[in-house]
Amino acid sequence: MTEIERLRVDRFVYGGYGFARPEEDHEAGLLISFTLPGEVVEVERAGPEGEPRLVRIVEPSAARVEPGCPHFGICGGCHLQMASYEEQLRLKQEVLLDALRRAGVTDVPATVTHAGEPWGYRNRIRLHVVREGDRPRLGYRERKSSAVLPIATCPIAAPLLWETAEAVLALAERDTGMSRWLRASDEVEMFCDDSMSRVQLSLLCSGRVAALPRGSFERAMTALQATQPALVGAGAARVHPRTGQIQQEIAAWGSAGLHYEAAGERYWVARGSFFQVNRFLLGPLVDLVCAGRGGRLAWDLFAGVGLFARVLADSFERVTAVEANPGAAAVLRAAFERLGPQHAAIQTVMVEFLLRAVVERDRPELVVLDPPRAGAGGEACELLARIAPGEIVYVSCDPVTLARDLAVLESGYAIAELHLVDLFPQTYHQEAVVFLQRRS
């Protein structure tokens, strides 16, 4: 018979878990999903390596609320819907400060938190295609599983995105062309603009699609637009069956992207290009990073399509933007050509750019870093310290890798400001913006 343990949750840790330590065990602790600090819970251990199963909340936290989605707990997308939004923000701030402390980062100023609407915020979603009998369904991965959960709603997505998903499914019921393309797809991605008036659709296919009739994609998308007028473009791409990376676009219809307005700029976002997902906080994030800064030279590293670089070009004499992705770099280069030859968009890996910069001795007044989840890395941070820009603004989506990098930079830079920007409500993910000033 499996033993039920009663535990009190001590704190919340990165990854979306409550942490509890059994009284008789002074070394190991248990990570328990969907629990909050201070709660007394009953759990069932699944085994030495398994995550404990939450059996019952004996004493709930005052911050516990009813989740806003019927799929919460099974769907792998959200982790914190059981907490009030105020509690979510508090927990994320604690996680950020704890990561900095564990990495040995000292002299951390008070955290400034920026929040927006916690529901309907995502401008992009990617859904898996599954079959229920003869009918295609769309869904997300189940929590800690490769199985796909067909969903009936997604409250964190912009309403236009789920409306488009429903239109795709409805059309597949009566249109042979759409049905065939949806059956050939592993995933469907949708991206909408800031005003929710335009949407892009991408079908991602890892199997063979050569047997589909020529022209069927265009006919299917034209039929879809008749029921979803916001659709401005669509594409089908072949992806690697193991990695999921896009290898080749095999069909296209309509516009190849859409325009997105944020912080007074109008960005062209090509279909499939990376862009920040929170439609409510995108403008405030750009303002936070760029407002009040100006001078001779700024670098935007991991520049993407130029979210920050485009704005910095208004206040700096020269801006150099570095991006490794060919598609994003091409969009950025075209934008810079319109702004003037003094600005440069360079397609290269950031470390290679920094190695050349050390030799060339070009010294910017400002460097903006917005790396992926893996962070900038120790080598890049050491090179930046040698280049010694006056200010570094580090935009991070992972508190652990951020803390690691700040520990490297701290010898030459002091943290002037620390901001938590909640781009991902209802999840444990967070965005931080750190202003670093060079020590005299």
C-alpha positions, 0 to 999 in steps of 0.5 A, a space after each residue: 500500500 502506497 504511503 501518503 505523506 503530509 508536508 508543508 511547502 516551504 517555497 516556490 522554485 524555478 520550474 513551477 514547483 513548490 519545495 517541501 522537505 520531510 521532517 525526518 530527511 534533512 538533506 533531500 527535498 521534494 518538488 511538488 507541482 501546483 502547490 504554493 508556499 505555506 500550504 500543507 499538502 498530502 502527496 504520494 511518492 511515485 518512486 525514488 526518481 518520480 515526482 510526488 503526486 499531489 493527493 490533497 491540499 490540506 491547508 490552502 494558501 490564501 493566494 490560491 484561486 480557481 484556475 481560469 482554464 478547464 485544461 489546467 493541470 493536464 496541459 503542459 503550457 501553464 503552471 501557476 493558474 492556481 495562484 492569484 496574479 499578485 502571488 504569481 508576481 511575488 513568486 517570480 520576484 523571489 525566484 529571480 532574487 534567489 537565482 542571483 543570490 545562489 550565483 553569488 551576485 551581490 549589491 542587488 537593488 530593489 526589483 521593479 515589477 511590470 505587469 499587464 493583462 494576465 489573460 489573452 496576452 499571447 500573439 503566437 501559439 503553436 498547436 499539435 495536430 492529432 486525430 480522434 477517429 477520422 476528425 483532426 483536433 488541435 492541442 498542446 503536449 500534456 504535462 510531462 508527457 509526449 501525448 497531445 491533449 486536444 483542447 477546446 480553448 486557450 485563455 492565454 492566447 489572443 482571442 483571434 488565434 483561437 478563433 482562427 484555430 476553430 475556423 481551420 478545424 471547421 473548414 477541414 470538416 467540409 473542405 477536402 483540401 484543408 482536410 488533406 493539408 491538416 492531416 499532413 501537418 504535425 503542428 499549426 502555428 498562428 501569429 497575430 498583429 498588435 491590433 488583432 486584425 491580421 493573422 498568419 498561419 503556418 503548417 509544419 509537416 515532417 512527413 511526405 506531402 508531395 502527393 497533395 494536388 498542386 494548387 490545393 494549398 492556395 485553394 484551401 487558404 482562400 476558402 479559409 479566408 472566406 470564413 476568417 477575413 483576418 487571415 493575410 498569409 499562410 505557408 506550409 513548411 517541411 520540418 526535420 522529423 526529430 528536431 522540428 527545425 524548418 527545412 524548406 517552405 513547400 507552399 505559400 499563399 498571400 502575404 509572407 508576413 505581417 506588420 506589427 506596431 510597438 513603441 511607435 515603430 512598425 515592424 515587418 515580421 516574416 512568417 516564422 520569425 521570432 518576435 516577443 509574444 506578449 501583446 500588452 507589454 511589448 511597447 513597455 518593454 521597448 520603452 524600458 530598454 531604449 527610452 532616455 538613451 542616446 549617444 555616438 554608438 550602440 550595439 544590439 546583440 541577438 537583435 532579431 528583427 530589430 525590436 530594440 535596434 530600430 528604436 535606438 537608431 532614433 537616438 544614437 548616431 550609429 547602431 550596429 545590430 547583430 543577428 545569427 538567424 538569416 531570415 531575421 537578419 535579412 529583415 533587419 538589414 532591409 529596415 536599416 537600409 531605409 534608416 541610413 548607411 550609418 547603421 549596420 545589420 550584421 549576420 553572424 554569431 555574437 561571439 565572433 562579432 565580439 572577438 573582432 570587436 576586441 581587435 578593432 577597438 570599437 567601443 560602444 556607449 551602450 550594449 543591449 543583450 537579449 539572448 535566448 534561454 541559454 544566456 549570453 555565456 561566459 566567453 561573451 561576457 568576458 569579451 564584453 568586459 574587455 570591450 568595456 562599454 559604458 552601459 549594458 542592458 541585459 534582457 533575459 528570459 531565464 533567471 538562472 543563466 542571467 545570474 550566471 552571466 551577471 556573476 561574470 560581469 559583476 567585477 567590472 559592472 554594478 547593477 544600477 536597476 533590476 526590472 521584472 517584466 511579466 511577459 508570461 503570466 500563468 507560467 513560471 517563465 519570466 523576463 528580467 531587464 538589468 541595467 549595468 553601469 561600468 565601475 569607475 
